[in-house]
Amino acid sequence: SDQPLVIQGAGAGNDTTAAGVLADIVDIQDLFS
């Protein structure tokens, strides 16, 4: 089954939080390449 990514808690605004999550995903991708 598909499991959506859920982000909860305080953030610095939608754009800043999204940029941080994207940066984390890119960092994780680099670990596997």
C-alpha positions in Angstrom: 0.0 0.0 0.0 1.1 3.6 -0.6 2.1 5.6 2.4 2.0 9.4 2.0 4.7 11.6 3.5 3.1 13.5 6.4 4.9 16.5 7.9 3.6 17.8 11.2 4.7 20.4 13.6 5.9 24.0 13.6 7.5 25.3 10.4 8.9 28.5 9.0 6.1 28.8 6.4 5.1 26.6 3.6 7.8 27.6 1.1 10.6 27.4 3.6 9.4 24.1 5.0 9.0 22.6 1.4 12.5 23.8 0.5 14.0 22.1 3.6 12.2 18.9 2.9 13.4 18.9 -0.7 16.9 19.5 0.4 16.7 16.6 2.8 15.4 14.3 0.0 18.3 15.3 -2.3 20.7 14.6 0.5 19.2 11.2 1.1 19.3 10.5 -2.6 23.0 11.3 -2.6 23.6 8.6 0.0 22.3 6.0 -2.3 24.1 7.1 -5.5 
